[in-house]
Amino acid sequence: MSAHKNLWADLSIRSDVADGAKVAGNWRKLFLDFPDRFMVGTDTYSPERWSDVAAHADWVRTWLADLPPSVAERIAHKNGEAVIAAAFR
């Protein structure tokens, strides 16, 4: 990420970000080093996925709570808002 200043990462439906309620060490370092480059999402690429959305959102909220609040807030929604705002500049 250091080499690519405009690289953003979407974390939707990743299962390796956290082990239970704790953010995995390698991900924690990336989130703390680049708090403005990650965003979380939930895709529903097929109707069958709708039943998984609530459980996924709960899991994401759990591991986000393991991060400093300012970092969690950026990943949860502020970075996504920034990407959308940049698209309309």
C-alpha positions as CSV (number, residue, x, y, z in Angstrom):
1,M,0.0,0.0,0.0
2,S,3.0,2.3,0.5
3,A,3.9,2.0,-3.1
4,H,0.4,2.7,-4.4
5,K,-1.1,5.8,-2.9
6,N,-4.4,5.5,-4.6
7,L,-5.0,1.8,-3.7
8,W,-8.1,1.1,-1.6
9,A,-9.2,-2.3,-0.3
10,D,-12.7,-3.5,0.2
11,L,-13.0,-6.1,2.9
12,S,-16.4,-7.5,1.9
13,I,-16.9,-11.2,2.8
14,R,-13.3,-11.7,3.9
15,S,-13.0,-14.4,6.6
16,D,-9.3,-13.9,7.4
17,V,-9.6,-10.4,8.9
18,A,-10.4,-11.6,12.4
19,D,-10.1,-14.7,14.5
20,G,-13.3,-14.5,16.5
21,A,-13.6,-11.0,18.0
22,K,-9.9,-10.1,17.5
23,V,-8.5,-8.5,14.4
24,A,-5.7,-10.8,13.0
25,G,-2.2,-9.4,13.6
26,N,-1.2,-8.8,10.0
27,W,-4.5,-7.1,9.3
28,R,-4.3,-5.0,12.5
29,K,-0.9,-3.6,11.3
30,L,-2.3,-2.7,7.9
31,F,-5.4,-1.1,9.4
32,L,-3.3,1.0,11.8
33,D,-0.7,1.9,9.2
34,F,-3.3,2.7,6.5
35,P,-6.6,3.6,8.3
36,D,-7.8,5.6,5.4
37,R,-7.4,2.9,2.8
38,F,-9.8,0.1,3.8
39,M,-13.6,-0.1,3.8
40,V,-16.0,-2.9,4.7
41,G,-18.9,-3.9,2.7
42,T,-21.3,-6.8,2.3
43,D,-22.2,-8.0,-1.1
44,T,-25.4,-9.6,-2.1
45,Y,-24.3,-10.9,-5.5
46,S,-27.2,-13.5,-5.4
47,P,-30.6,-13.5,-3.7
48,E,-29.4,-16.4,-1.5
49,R,-26.8,-14.1,0.1
50,W,-29.5,-11.9,1.8
51,S,-29.9,-14.4,4.6
52,D,-26.2,-14.0,5.4
53,V,-26.1,-10.2,5.5
54,A,-27.1,-9.7,9.2
55,A,-24.7,-12.3,10.5
56,H,-21.9,-10.8,8.5
57,A,-22.6,-7.3,9.7
58,D,-22.7,-8.5,13.3
59,W,-19.3,-10.2,12.8
60,V,-17.8,-7.1,11.3
61,R,-19.1,-4.9,14.1
62,T,-17.4,-7.4,16.6
63,W,-14.0,-7.2,15.1
64,L,-14.2,-3.4,14.4
65,A,-14.7,-3.0,18.2
66,D,-11.2,-4.5,18.6
67,L,-9.7,-1.5,16.8
68,P,-9.2,2.1,18.0
69,P,-12.6,3.9,17.5
70,S,-11.2,6.4,15.0
71,V,-9.8,3.5,12.8
72,A,-13.0,1.5,13.1
73,E,-15.1,4.5,12.1
74,R,-13.0,5.1,9.0
75,I,-13.2,1.4,8.0
76,A,-16.9,1.1,8.8
77,H,-18.1,4.1,6.8
78,K,-15.9,7.2,6.5
79,N,-13.6,5.7,3.9
80,G,-16.5,4.6,1.8
81,E,-18.0,8.0,2.0
82,A,-14.7,9.5,0.9
83,V,-14.5,7.2,-2.2
84,I,-18.0,8.2,-3.2
85,A,-17.3,11.9,-2.7
86,A,-14.1,11.6,-4.8
87,A,-16.1,10.1,-7.6
88,F,-18.3,13.2,-7.8
89,R,-15.5,15.8,-7.8
